[in-house]
């Protein structure tokens, strides 16, 4: 069984040791299952990727393996960003983001993928207004998360609503500052642990 993780720095892990990332932890736990020797986990995630970039490399990083049994997709935190040089336009527009996610799903099914999971993105601490906009990165993140939910609902794809899980966890006993690195965006070791606790039981099942 081939299980692919296809995403950006949230799946890959940025500024943290590889063995502490949530994808690596999932791979390690899957190996302990009775059929673990038959499970192969491939992390085809790249720091800084948008869905546009992902589509360009999908033939090389996903399709070339032949059999894709399970695919977990997580993009959006780069797509929803507004660079100062973009003069008020997102790196990937909402319309294009939706179309790109749908095409990734469609291509995965064409190549025989049996189960597709689609993650929303966690809340961030980036609440200051972005250059040339009237809203914050976090507000943009929330809007793109809603697009992800709509795509999952309309494409028969299993949604893992990370944002909702985090919101519930933070209200109970967790601090967002502890779950994120000082940049207010990327996952700390605790953040990776929380992702693992959310995603692993679903993948295992």
C-alpha positions in Angstrom: 0.0 0.0 0.0 1.3 3.4 -1.0 0.3 6.4 1.1 1.2 9.8 -0.2 1.3 13.2 1.6 1.2 16.0 -0.9 1.5 19.5 0.5 3.7 22.4 1.5 5.9 23.1 4.6 3.2 22.1 6.9 3.5 18.5 5.7 7.2 18.7 5.0 8.2 20.4 8.3 10.1 23.6 8.4 12.7 24.6 11.0 12.2 21.4 12.9 14.1 18.1 13.0 12.7 15.6 10.5 11.9 12.9 13.0 9.6 15.3 14.9 7.2 16.0 12.0 3.7 14.7 12.0 4.1 12.9 8.7 7.2 11.0 9.9 5.4 10.1 13.2 2.5 8.7 11.2 4.9 6.6 9.0 6.7 5.3 12.1 3.4 4.2 13.7 2.1 2.6 10.6 5.2 0.5 10.4 4.3 -1.0 13.8 1.0 -2.4 12.6 0.7 -6.1 11.8 0.8 -5.3 8.0 3.2 -2.4 8.5 5.9 -4.0 6.3 3.5 -3.7 3.3 2.9 0.0 3.9 5.0 2.6 2.1 4.7 6.3 3.1 6.0 8.8 0.5 6.1 12.5 1.6 6.0 14.5 -1.7 5.7 17.8 0.1 7.8 20.9 -0.7 8.3 24.0 1.3 6.7 27.1 -0.2 4.5 25.3 -2.7 1.2 26.7 -3.9 -1.4 24.5 -5.6 -0.2 25.9 -9.0 3.3 24.6 -8.3 2.0 21.3 -7.0 0.1 20.6 -10.2 3.3 21.2 -12.2 5.2 18.6 -10.2 2.4 16.1 -9.6 3.4 13.9 -12.6 6.9 13.5 -11.2 6.2 13.4 -7.5 3.0 11.3 -7.4 2.1 9.7 -10.7 5.5 8.2 -11.4 5.1 5.8 -8.5 2.3 4.1 -10.4 0.0 2.9 -7.6 -1.5 5.6 -5.3 -3.7 3.9 -2.7 -4.1 6.9 -0.3 -3.4 10.5 -1.0 -3.6 13.3 1.7 -3.6 16.8 0.2 -2.8 20.0 2.2 -2.2 23.3 0.5 -3.4 26.8 1.0 -1.1 28.7 3.4 1.0 29.9 0.5 -1.9 30.3 -2.0 -3.7 32.6 0.4 -0.7 34.9 1.0 -0.5 38.4 -0.5 3.1 39.5 -1.3 3.8 43.2 -1.4 5.0 42.9 -5.0 1.6 41.4 -6.0 -0.1 44.7 -5.3 -3.2 43.3 -3.6 -3.5 40.1 -5.5 -3.1 36.7 -3.8 -0.4 34.4 -4.8 -3.2 32.1 -6.1 -6.7 33.5 -6.5 -9.6 31.8 -4.8 -11.0 30.7 -8.2 -7.7 29.2 -9.3 -7.1 27.6 -5.9 -10.4 25.8 -6.1 -9.8 24.7 -9.6 -6.2 23.5 -8.8 -7.4 21.4 -5.8 -10.1 19.8 -7.9 -7.6 19.0 -10.7 -5.2 17.4 -8.2 -8.1 15.2 -6.9 -9.2 14.4 -10.5 -5.7 13.4 -11.5 -5.3 11.3 -8.4 -8.5 9.4 -9.2 -7.5 8.9 -12.9 -4.3 7.3 -11.6 -6.2 4.9 -9.4 -6.2 6.5 -6.0 -8.6 4.7 -3.7 -8.9 7.2 -0.9 -8.3 10.9 -0.8 -8.1 13.1 2.3 -8.2 16.9 2.1 -6.9 18.9 5.1 -7.9 22.4 6.0 -5.1 24.5 7.5 -4.6 25.4 11.2 -5.2 28.9 12.6 -2.2 31.2 12.7 -1.0 34.2 14.7 -0.6 36.4 11.6 -3.4 38.9 12.4 -1.8 42.2 11.1 -3.1 43.6 7.9 -1.1 42.5 4.8 0.4 45.1 2.5 -2.1 46.5 -0.1 -5.0 44.7 1.5 -7.7 45.5 4.2 -7.4 42.1 5.9 -4.9 39.9 7.7 -3.2 36.7 6.6 -5.3 34.8 9.1 -8.6 36.1 7.6 -7.4 35.0 4.2 -6.5 31.6 5.6 -10.0 31.2 6.9 -11.5 32.1 3.5 -9.3 29.5 1.7 -10.2 26.9 4.4 -13.8 27.4 3.5 -13.0 26.7 -0.2 -11.3 23.5 0.9 -14.5 22.4 2.8 -16.6 23.2 -0.3 -14.3 21.2 -2.5 -14.3 18.2 -0.2 -18.1 18.2 0.0 -18.6 18.4 -3.7 -15.8 16.0 -4.8 -16.6 13.0 -2.5 -13.3 13.6 -0.7 -12.8 12.9 3.0 -12.3 16.2 4.8 -10.0 16.4 7.8 -10.9 19.8 9.3 -7.7 20.7 11.0 -8.8 24.3 11.7 -11.9 23.0 13.6 -9.9 20.5 15.6 -7.4 23.2 16.6 -10.1 25.6 17.5 -11.6 23.1 19.9 -8.2 22.1 21.3 -7.1 25.6 21.9 -10.4 26.3 23.8 -9.7 23.4 26.1 -6.1 23.3 27.1 -3.7 24.4 24.4 -2.1 27.7 23.5 -1.7 28.7 19.9 1.7 30.3 20.7 2.9 26.9 21.9 1.7 25.1 18.8 3.5 27.4 16.4 7.0 28.6 15.8 7.9 32.3 16.5 6.8 33.2 13.0 3.2 32.5 14.0 2.7 30.2 11.1 4.8 27.1 11.0 4.3 24.2 13.4 6.3 23.7 16.6 7.0 20.2 17.9 3.8 20.5 19.9 2.0 21.6 16.7 3.3 18.5 14.9 2.2 16.3 17.8 -1.3 17.8 17.6 -1.5 17.1 13.8 -0.4 13.6 14.5 -3.1 13.1 17.1 -5.7 14.3 14.7 -4.6 12.6 11.4 -3.1 9.3 12.5 -6.3 7.6 13.8 -8.1 8.5 10.5 -5.3 7.2 8.3 -5.0 4.1 10.5 -8.7 3.3 10.1 
